[in-house]
Amino acid sequence: MTNNELAHPHDLLVRRFLVEPELMADLMTFYVRQTNDQKIIQLIDLVHLRCESPININSNLVETIGDLRFSTRFKASRQPSTVFLLFEHQSTIDKYFRIRGLDYIVQSYKVFREKTKGKLKYPYPIVVVLYHGTIPWKELQEMDDMIEMVPGVERNLLRYTLILIDLSLIPTNELQGHPALQALIETLQLSSKGELVTQFEHVAEHFTAIKDDPRAQNWLHSLVRYGLAVSKMSKELVTKAFSKILNEKEAEKMATSTMQELITQGKIEGKIEGKIEGKIEGKMEGKMEALHNAILKVLRKRFTMVPLGIETMIQKMNDPIALESLHSYALDCLTLDEFATALR
């Protein structure tokens, strides 16, 4: 398995799906929940979204990770590009995300200025963050909350449109839009709860409705790669997933080749006996141990003593997404009891 696949499985998965303007448009149509955000989205032409940052492959044939940027226009405008939709994925809460969003805007404007030679006005920026951690992301801090403000100075400093889509607040039975988008969202939700393996066959069901779509096999292939990167999935389970869009013989062949491909690409020595072993497992265990220690270090620094019960529950957790989210929450929670509630 590639280093990118191991180190950035969530980012790679989201990018492989949402690089498709059709899926991005459905995400903005069905999952933007705040009223003010919905109003701005209704003014945008989502039908003609154009991805400005397609997936790139470097000289070593490794997929590179970059920001997803889309351009479109306001429906009331005649100009072809009057809106930038800048997308970022988060599996952990970042209370300073507005600073990062501002940087995305600046970088996009630099590229735009170079392309247009400064002859056109800059597009309206909208930053979208898709979050799928275990703890709800209650609010996005405004820039005023992060800047030293004194009486008499102008407020709403550096304000821009930032939309938060929190998948942890969306019930599975309320999923809408393109089946591939529903499969992506459900996969991220299940992964954050450590339930992806037990429910993966159900996720694959989404593809039965689009089995004739030439993109379906690649999408499902990406989900399988992701599942193998974050969980222990058997060959039988992978075969069942592919059988939703392929016949039995083709499904088994695809399952075998996919699992073998991940081993070969990462130069991993190991055997496939119902799971991918070797370096994948070692790296994941090492990452989880580091996260266990990082969470406990933060709690001890903030609250001095950590009850044995809380420490034991943390040590037993083996889902890196949930642990990353807890690490972020350990930095922000007000009390140890508040953290313990989230842990349960």
NORCORCOR-V767580 format. One record per helix or strand. SS is the DSSP state (A for helix, B for strand). FROM is the first residue (numbers start at 1). TO is the last residue. Records with the same first field share a line. If there is no record, write none. Layout:
SS=FROM-TO + FROM-TO
//
This chain:
A=3-7 + 9-18 + 21-30 + 35-42 + 97-116 + 143-146 + 167-169 + 172-174 + 179-192 + 196-210 + 216-230 + 235-242 + 248-265 + 279-303 + 308-316 + 320-332 + 336-343
B=44-44 + 50-51 + 56-57 + 63-64 + 68-72 + 74-74 + 83-90 + 124-131 + 161-166 + 272-272 + 276-276
//
